[in-house]
Amino acid sequence: MTDSAVEALSGQPSPVLQHAQHGRWQTAQTVEDFAHNLAAVNARMAAACARAGREASSVRLLPVSKTVDVARVRLAVAAGCTFLGENKVQEAQHKWEAMQDLRDLRWSVIGHLQTNKAKFVARFASEFQALDSLRVAEILDRRLQAEGRALDVFVQVNTSNEPSKFGLAPEDVESFIQQLPQFSALRVRGLMTLAIFSDDVPRVRACFVRLRELRERLRQSAPAGVDLTELSMGMSGDFEVAIEEGATVVRVGQAIFGARAVPDSHYWPAGNTP
């Protein structure tokens, strides 16, 4: 959906890239802080859905708790977070182990996965959003079968064509997903992307449009067992644009937890930051 189309629907300019343009986020320190931030993000999500003529329930919020210590993650859970995203496997595993008492808490690994870490993801994760290698798929599948588990996965696509980013080139995705049914423990749910990190709304929007259009095309040839319903796209600075373009999952960290002390480059290439 173009910016002009959004304005026509809502009668006002889309409030996109708001935080990317206007500064930092306040750190949540109490359950009340987290509840306030979650409510604010959900309100912005609902407004973006309304502008795009979508139901608010059509988009899932995935809070991203990377760099947040266990004590503060527990506060976020108390405020209503039940499914959390982490970039680094070691950090996710540590938090999973430390919060075993929270039986309903689930974890999504959203960062690049090295093959030697696949065994850990197979042990605790409910979702993996950065699949872009058949070798990783093979090892994950074998480890999952040994654990007696299955895993929801998203195929990561490099829609910005930046060499610093992980993910498949759009033209390589079709042949990749054709090979995924052989991995019976992997439940393919959709596609994931990171937009270019920029305040230029049209350039950001183009990444999301590219993923949506790719998904629509691939649906026509997807093999049995490959579900391309989901589009995971959009982070703290751009999730409203992503929703306007069809996101079903948005990965939001700093708008919920607050600004991070660790540089974004530690987690994302080229400064992309949930």
C-alpha positions, -999 to +999 in steps of 0.1 A: +000+000+000+014+034-010+017+063+014-010+081-006-033+052-003-028+051+035-036+088+037-067+083+016-080+056+040-072+075+072-076+111+061-042+119+076-006+110+070+006+077+083+026+081+115+054+058+103+090+056+114+079+077+143+106+066+168+133+062+142+128+099+135+123+113+170+147+096+193+151+071+220+128+049+241+124+051+279+134+020+297+106+001+314+114-007+350+081-019+365+051-040+355+032-008+351+058+005+327+056-026+306+018-026+306+019+010+294+044+004+266+025-028+255-007-008+254+009+020+234+024-005+208-009-023+205-028+009+200-004+019+172-008-016+157-045-013+158-044+021+141-021+008+114-045-021+108-075+003+106-057+024+080-051-007+059-086-020+063-075-050+084-086-065+117-063-058+146-064-095+154-046-103+121-012-092+135+007-108+162+031-088+184+064-106+192+082-087+219+120-089+215+138-092+248+174-092+236+199-077+261+171-075+287+180-092+320+159-120+334+145-099+362+131-073+338+119-100+314+099-114+343+082-080+347+073-080+311+058-115+314+038-102+344+025-074+322+013-099+296+041-111+274+039-148+267+060-152+236+094-136+234+120-132+206+157-134+210+185-130+184+213-150+200+208-186+209+230-185+240+211-156+255+177-172+247+188-205+262+200-188+294+167-171+298+147-202+290+167-221+317+163-193+342+125-191+337+115-228+336+089-220+363+070-199+337+054-229+319+034-208+294+063-187+282+075-195+247+106-185+228+112-174+191+148-173+178+149-146+152+186-142+145+210-160+122+217-196+134+251-214+132+248-251+127+266-258+160+238-240+178+209-259+162+208-285+189+200-258+215+172-243+194+158-278+189+156-282+226+137-251+237+124-229+209+089-228+197+097-208+166+127-200+144+124-170+121+157-170+102+159-201+081+180-195+050+201-227+047+194-263+038+222-274+060+207-257+090+173-272+080+188-306+079+205-304+113+175-288+129+153-315+116+175-342+129+179-326+163+142-320+166+134-356+158+158-367+184+140-344+209+106-356+197+096-320+189+085-299+159+094-263+152+076-235+134+099-218+109+100-187+087+122-185+057+144-153+059+145-132+027+170-104+020+145-079+004+169-049+007+197-067-013+222-056+013+253-078+013+257-074+050+223-090+057+215-127+061+186-142+042+180-157+007+178-135-024+142-132-034+149-151-067+163-181-047+133-186-023+111-207-046+137-234-052+146-234-014+110-239-002+105-267-027+131-287-008+117-281+027+090-308+029+117-334+033+123-320+068+093-333+086+100-317+120+100-282+104+066-266+100+070-238+075+047-209+084+058-181+062+085-155+053+106-130+073+126-100+063+145-070+077+138-038+059+166-014+051+174+007+082+164+042+070+141+071+077+132+071+040+097+056+042+094+046+005+126+027+007+115+009+038+080+002+024+095-013-008+112-041+013+078-050+028+060-048-005+087-071-021+081-098+006+043-096+003+044-099-034+069-127-032+047-146-008+017-142-031+036-156-060+051-185-041+017-195-027+008-207-062+036-232-064+043-240-027+046-278-021+022-296+002+030-290+038+045-256+032+023-229+047+031-193+036+004-176+056+027-156+078+048-125+070+071-115+098+083-080+091+085-047+109+104-037+141+102-008+166+109+019+141+089+007+111+062-018+122+033+004+112+046+005+076+049-033+078+014-037+090+001-015+062+018-038+038+005-071+052+027-081+081+011-108+103+040-107+129+059-076+140+091-079+161+092-051+186+119-046+212+129-011+222+094+003+220+084-021+248+116-027+268+134+006+262+167+017+245+196-008+246+231-001+259+246-027+236+251-014+201+226-027+175+255-039+153+262-065+180+229-082+169+219-070+135+241-062+105+240-026+093+223-014+125+188-031+120+171-030+153+138-045+165 
